Amino acid sequence: MVKVVVGTQWGDEGKGKIIDFLAQDMDIVARYQGGGNAGHTVVLEDKKYVFHLIPSGILYPDKICIIGNGVVLDPVSLFEEIEYLEKNGVSMEGRLFIAENAHVTLPYHKILDQIEDKFRGKGALGTTGRGIGTTYADKFNRIGVRVIDFIEDDIFMEKLKIALKLKNYLFREYYKEEMLAVDKIYKETEIYRQRIKKMVKNVTLYLNEEIDKGKNILAEGAQGTFLDIDFGTYPYVTASNSIAGGACTGLGISPKKITHITGVVKSYTTRVGMGPFPTELKDDDGEFLRSAGNEYGATTGRPRRCGWFDAVISRFAASINGLDEFVMTKLDVLTGIKKIKVAVAYKFDGELYKNYPFNTKVFSNCEAVYEELDGWSEDISSIREYNKLPDNAKRYVERIEELIEVPITKISTGSSREQMVIR
């Protein structure tokens, strides 16, 4: 079995917990895109773990974890994460592998990321500043450094000289910033090149062999569908394909080998950074969702923008990802709200839009058309059986299920692994 887990909003849907929950039945957990900008949170025995690069399945001591070729790898972030996990009793010796052909984030990528977003002025994207987009840009400009190049001293030096010749021209002539020294970066990264060698693997070959043996693979995406470079709210997107199809190119596996696709959706909607958000709430309800849901970025700490559930984008996400099921998270956060709204369409310039519009003008200026449902006041955090949920909570889940046309098979009612309702 190859199961893909994908976010269906703007990220922050709670994928970390769901991946951790599903990983118990898997042999291998493989991350297929994104970089250190991801923030997957897992709560285990009241202890919170935040993952940026390492797949969430690493908490199971018998699981193999993979960082695929579609991921951009920051060695500094990677080893900070490894040390943090090891201090917390999580050993990954012999079970964390990195694709040879993944691209490496280097110091100049982070510097450029921050400078470029500042120079955009009003068009700033609000990036995390971690060099994700600039690393992907070098990959497609064909001046990137892959992991296999990074660990070969002579090849790395050669590629570093080529890249810095171009970057230093930008720093000096355009941005009026200090130039970077080849030798300094080469020396600073030496410790990471040595430490990473034993983790490097031909991941594509390995995964395909394991799939053919009948092993169970969980492909883990970062961010969400509407941050996808092609299908998201461009230009306020990430620099990779965060939809389920990215698992094929980000791991080197055929679409024919994917057997199941799970979409993770929050019971309301959040977004970090800039970009359109039709159901955003800038009132007491929005503040309630942020406070009750602890809506602050796991990577940046930035407060998330909060709004009502948007069935229009979720239905589009179900279609483009080919979802077999939805897992709904944070249903418990809605407890105490008397009237809960769900967006079923958009209105713009006298027209009604029932489907997600790629037209930036429409999506940035549309008004959400809502249905209103009664809320509930009962605490649902300890409930494990669907029929024990309050009637209004069940009506809410079932109405959303009708609107998005995909079954909601699991419902998260809290942050810990055990707080899950299976339908």
Stockholm file with secondary structure:
# STOCKHOLM 1.0

chainA/1-423         MVKVVVGTQWGDEGKGKIIDFLAQDMDIVARYQGGGNAGHTVVLEDKKYVFHLIPSGILYPDKICIIGNGVVLDPVSLFEEIEYLEKNGVSMEGRLFIAENAHVTLPYHKILDQIEDKFRGKGALGTTGRGIGTTYADKFNRIGVRVIDFIEDDIFMEKLKIALKLKNYLFREYYKEEMLAVDKIYKETEIYRQRIKKMVKNVTLYLNEEIDKGKNILAEGAQGTFLDIDFGTYPYVTASNSIAGGACTGLGISPKKITHITGVVKSYTTRVGMGPFPTELKDDDGEFLRSAGNEYGATTGRPRRCGWFDAVISRFAASINGLDEFVMTKLDVLTGIKKIKVAVAYKFDGELYKNYPFNTKVFSNCEAVYEELDGWSEDISSIREYNKLPDNAKRYVERIEELIEVPITKISTGSSREQMVIR
#=GR chainA/1-423 SS CEEEEEECSSSCSSHHHHHHHHHTTCSEEEECSBCTTCCEEEEETTEEEEESSSCGGGGSTTCEEEECTTBEECHHHHHHHHHHHHHTTCCCTTTEEEETTCEECCHHHHHHHHHHHHHTGGGCCCCCSSSHHHHHHHHHHTCCCBHHHHTSHHHHHHHHHHHHHHHHHIIIIISCCCCCCHHHHHHHTHHHHHHHGGGEECHHHHHHHHHHTTCCEEEECCSCGGGCTTTSSTTSSCSSCCSTTHHHHHHTCCGGGCCEEEEEEESSEEECSSSCCTTBCCSHHHHHHHHHTTCBCTTTCCBCEEECEEHHHHHHHHHHHTCSEEEEECGGGGTTCSEEEEEEEEEETTEEECSCCCCHHHHHHCEEEEEEEECCCSCCTTCCBGGGSCHHHHHHHHHHHHHHTSCEEEEECSSBTTCEEEC
#=GC SS_cons         CEEEEEECSSSCSSHHHHHHHHHTTCSEEEECSBCTTCCEEEEETTEEEEESSSCGGGGSTTCEEEECTTBEECHHHHHHHHHHHHHTTCCCTTTEEEETTCEECCHHHHHHHHHHHHHTGGGCCCCCSSSHHHHHHHHHHTCCCBHHHHTSHHHHHHHHHHHHHHHHHIIIIISCCCCCCHHHHHHHTHHHHHHHGGGEECHHHHHHHHHHTTCCEEEECCSCGGGCTTTSSTTSSCSSCCSTTHHHHHHTCCGGGCCEEEEEEESSEEECSSSCCTTBCCSHHHHHHHHHTTCBCTTTCCBCEEECEEHHHHHHHHHHHTCSEEEEECGGGGTTCSEEEEEEEEEETTEEECSCCCCHHHHHHCEEEEEEEECCCSCCTTCCBGGGSCHHHHHHHHHHHHHHTSCEEEEECSSBTTCEEEC
//
